[in-house]
C-alpha cells in the first residue's frame, strides 16, 4: 500500500487511460437513462502538478505536458476537460478519473470511488464532499466489486487501475474481473495495465478469453521499443466496448502517439474476443 498516484499523475499512461475513458463516458451520455460508475483505485480525485510529488518524477512533462496546447481535434474532448481545470491557460492541475467522471456526469448519474491508502482516501473525501452524486469508500477496490455490483441503474462503467506493485497483481485482477463480470454482465469495463513484461499481460488476457466475456478490445500506446525490462507504455482493456468505438479510438490513439512519441512510439487496437 505504498503506491501513490500523485507521483505519476498526467504521465503517458494517464493520457491514454483518461482519453479512452472520456470516449466511453461520451457513449454512456448518448442515452437519457442514468448511469453508475465505480472507480476501484480512485487516488485523490485531482492533482497539483506543481506539488512535491509531481516535481520529484516530472512524468507529466512527457505526458500531458507535451499535448496540452495541441489543436488536434481528436484530442479535443480530453483536452477540454483538462483545460477546464486550468482556466488561466497554464497547466497546473490534472484531473484523475474521479474528476473526469464528475465533470461529465449529469445530476442523475452516480459515482462510487474507492481508495485504500489512508492519506489518499482522506484527501479524496475532501475533494468529493461538495460534489453531489459522489460517494467515497476507504476500502479495497476489488472487494468493492462484490459490494456495489450490479448497480440499481443497470448501465454504467467500472474502472480498474491498480498499482501493480504485487507480483501476483495480474492474477488477482483476472479473478476480480471475472467475478465482477458475472455479477454485472451488462456493464462496461475499463482496465488499465502497464506494458513492461508481456507475459503477465498475455496470461491476464488468456484468463478472460477462456473463462469470461467474449467481447474484448485493447488499446495500447508504446513510447518506445519493448525490451521486457522497462516500462515503455500501457494499455486499456475494454470489456463490452460500445458499438463501433474503434471509429473514435483509432484517430485518438494516432493523435496521442503523434503528440507523445512521434519517432519511436507505436499504438495498436486489437479485438481479442468474438465481439
C-alpha positions in Angstrom: 0.0 0.0 0.0 2.9 2.3 -0.7 1.8 3.4 -4.2 0.5 7.0 -4.5 -0.6 8.2 -8.0 0.4 11.8 -7.2 3.9 10.9 -8.3 2.7 9.7 -11.8 -0.3 11.9 -12.5 -0.5 13.2 -16.1 2.0 10.7 -17.4 1.6 8.9 -20.7 -0.4 6.1 -19.1 -2.8 8.7 -17.7 -3.2 10.4 -21.1 -4.1 7.1 -22.7 -6.4 5.9 -19.9 -8.3 9.2 -19.5 -8.7 9.9 -23.1 -10.3 6.5 -23.7 -12.3 6.9 -20.5 -13.8 10.0 -21.9 -14.9 8.3 -25.0 -16.7 5.6 -23.0 -18.5 8.2 -20.9 -19.5 10.1 -24.0 -21.2 6.9 -25.2 -23.0 6.5 -21.9 -24.3 10.1 -22.2 -25.8 9.3 -25.6 -28.8 7.8 -23.7 -31.0 9.6 -21.2 -31.1 6.8 -18.6 -28.8 7.4 -15.7 -25.5 5.5 -15.3 -23.4 4.3 -12.4 -19.6 4.4 -12.4 -17.3 2.6 -10.0 -13.6 3.6 -9.7 -11.8 0.9 -7.7 -8.5 2.7 -7.3 -9.5 6.3 -7.3 -6.5 8.2 -5.9 -7.2 11.7 -4.7 -9.5 13.0 -7.4 -7.4 15.8 -8.9 -3.7 16.6 -8.8 -1.5 19.6 -8.5 1.4 19.2 -11.0 3.4 21.8 -9.1 3.3 19.7 -5.9 6.4 18.0 -4.4 5.2 14.6 -5.6 4.9 15.5 -9.3 8.1 17.5 -9.1 10.1 14.5 -8.0 9.3 12.5 -11.1 8.3 15.1 -13.7 6.4 12.3 -15.5 3.7 14.7 -16.5 6.1 16.6 -18.7 6.4 13.6 -21.0 2.6 13.1 -20.9 0.0 15.9 -20.7 2.8 18.5 -20.8 3.5 17.6 -24.4 -0.1 17.9 -25.8 -1.8 20.4 -23.5 -1.7 23.0 -26.3 -2.4 20.6 -29.1 -5.0 21.7 -31.7 -5.6 18.1 -32.9 -9.4 17.7 -33.0 -9.2 14.1 -31.9 -7.8 15.2 -28.6 -10.4 18.0 -28.0 -12.8 16.1 -25.7 -9.9 15.1 -23.4 -8.1 18.4 -23.5 -11.3 20.4 -23.0 -11.7 18.7 -19.6 -8.0 19.2 -18.6 -8.1 22.8 -19.7 -11.3 23.3 -17.7 -9.2 22.8 -14.6 -6.7 25.4 -15.8 -8.7 28.4 -16.6 -5.7 30.8 -16.8 -4.3 28.7 -19.7 -1.2 27.4 -17.8 -1.0 23.8 -16.9 -1.0 23.2 -13.2 -3.9 20.9 -12.3 -4.6 17.5 -13.8 -7.9 15.6 -13.4 -7.8 12.0 -12.2 -10.6 9.6 -13.2 -12.9 10.9 -10.4 -12.6 14.5 -11.6 -13.2 13.5 -15.2 -16.3 11.5 -14.3 -17.6 14.3 -12.1 -17.1 16.8 -14.9 -19.0 14.7 -17.4 -21.8 13.2 -15.3 -25.4 14.6 -15.1 -27.3 15.2 -11.8 -29.0 11.8 -12.1 -25.7 9.8 -12.6 -23.9 8.3 -9.6 -20.2 7.7 -8.8 -18.7 5.4 -6.2 -14.9 6.0 -5.6 -12.7 3.6 -3.7 -9.3 4.3 -2.3 -7.4 2.1 0.2 -4.4 4.3 1.0 -5.4 6.2 4.2 -3.9 9.6 3.4 -5.2 9.5 -0.2 -8.7 8.3 0.9 -8.9 11.3 3.3 -7.8 13.7 0.6 -10.4 12.1 -1.8 -13.1 12.7 0.8 -12.2 16.3 1.0 -12.3 16.6 -2.8 -15.7 14.9 -3.0 -17.5 16.4 -0.1 -19.1 19.3 -2.0 -20.0 17.2 -5.1 -23.4 15.7 -5.4 -23.8 12.1 -6.5 -20.3 11.2 -5.5 -19.6 8.8 -2.6 -16.1 7.8 -1.3 -15.3 4.5 0.3 -12.0 3.9 2.1 -11.8 0.2 1.1 -10.2 -2.4 -1.1 -11.4 -1.8 -4.7 -11.5 -5.4 -5.6 -13.8 -6.1 -2.6 -16.0 -3.2 -3.8 -16.8 -5.1 -7.0 -18.7 -7.6 -4.8 -20.3 -4.9 -2.7 -21.6 -2.5 -5.3 -22.3 -4.6 -8.4 -24.7 -4.9 -10.0 -25.9 -1.3 -9.6 -29.5 -0.3 -9.5 -29.1 1.8 -12.6 -28.2 -1.3 -14.6 -25.9 0.5 -17.0 -22.6 2.1 -16.4 -18.8 1.6 -16.1 -16.3 0.0 -13.8 -12.7 1.4 -13.9 -9.9 -0.7 -12.5 -6.4 0.8 -12.3 -4.4 -1.0 -9.6 -0.8 0.0 -8.7 0.7 -3.3 -10.0 3.1 -3.4 -7.0 2.4 -7.1 -6.1 3.9 -9.8 -8.2 0.5 -11.5 -8.5 -1.4 -8.4 -9.3 -2.4 -9.5 -12.8 -3.7 -12.9 -11.4 -5.7 -11.1 -8.7 -7.0 -8.7 -11.3 -8.2 -11.5 -13.6 -10.1 -13.2 -10.7 -11.7 -9.9 -9.7 -12.7 -9.0 -13.3 -14.1 -12.5 -14.0 -16.2 -12.4 -10.8 -17.3 -8.8 -11.4 -18.4 -9.6 -15.0 -20.6 -12.4 -13.7 -22.3 -10.1 -11.3 -22.7 -7.3 -13.9 -22.5 -8.7 -17.4 -24.2 -5.6 -18.9 -21.6 -3.2 -17.5 -18.8 -1.5 -19.5 -15.3 -2.2 -18.1 -12.1 -0.3 -18.5 -8.9 -1.9 -17.1 -5.6 -0.1 -17.3 -2.3 -2.1 -17.4 1.4 -1.3 -17.7 3.4 -2.7 -20.6 6.8 -4.0 -19.3 6.9 -7.8 -19.3 4.3 -9.1 -21.7 3.9 -12.5 -20.0 1.5 -11.4 -17.3 -0.5 -9.3 -19.8 -0.9 -12.4 -22.0 -1.8 -14.5 -19.0 -4.5 -12.0 -18.0 -6.0 -11.7 -21.4 -6.0 -15.5 -21.8 -7.8 -16.0 -18.5 -10.6 -13.6 -19.6 -10.8 -15.2 -23.1 -11.0 -18.7 -21.6 -13.5 -18.1 -18.8 -15.0 -14.7 -19.2 -16.7 -12.2 -21.5 -16.5 -12.7 -25.3 -16.1 -9.1 -26.3 -12.7 -7.6 -25.5 -10.9 -4.6 -27.1 -7.4 -3.5 -26.1 -6.0 0.0 -26.9 -2.2 0.3 -26.4 0.4 3.1 -26.6 4.1 2.5 -26.6 6.6 5.4 -26.2 9.5 3.2 -27.4 10.5 -0.3 -28.4 9.7 -3.1 -25.9 12.7 -4.7 -24.1 11.0 -6.7 -21.4 12.6 -4.7 -18.7 11.5 -1.1 -18.7 8.0 0.5 -18.6 7.6 1.6 -22.2 3.9 2.1 -22.4 0.5 0.9 -21.2 -2.9 -0.3 -22.4 -6.5 -0.3 -21.6 -8.7 -3.4 -21.9 -12.3 -2.6 -22.7 -14.8 -5.3 -21.8 -18.2 -4.9 -23.5 -16.9 -1.9 -25.5 -19.5 0.3 -27.1 -20.5 -0.4 -30.7 -18.0 0.9 -33.2 -15.9 2.5 -30.5 -12.9 1.8 -32.8 -14.1 4.7 -35.0 -13.4 7.0 -32.1 -10.3 5.4 -30.7 -8.3 4.9 -33.9 -7.8 8.7 -34.5 -7.4 9.3 -30.8 -4.6 6.8 -30.4 -2.9 8.2 -33.5 -3.1 11.7 -32.1 -1.7 10.7 -28.7 1.2 8.9 -30.3 1.9 11.8 -32.6 2.0 14.1 -29.6 3.9 12.0 -27.1 6.2 9.7 -29.2 6.2 10.6 -32.8 9.5 9.0 -33.7 9.9 5.8 -31.7 6.3 5.2 -30.4 3.6 3.0 -31.7 -0.1 2.2 -30.9 -2.5 -0.6 -31.5 -6.2 -1.5 -31.3 -6.9 -5.2 -31.0 -10.1 -7.2 -30.9 -9.5 -10.1 -28.6 -12.9 -11.7 -28.4 -15.7 -12.5 -30.8 -17.5 -9.2 -30.4 
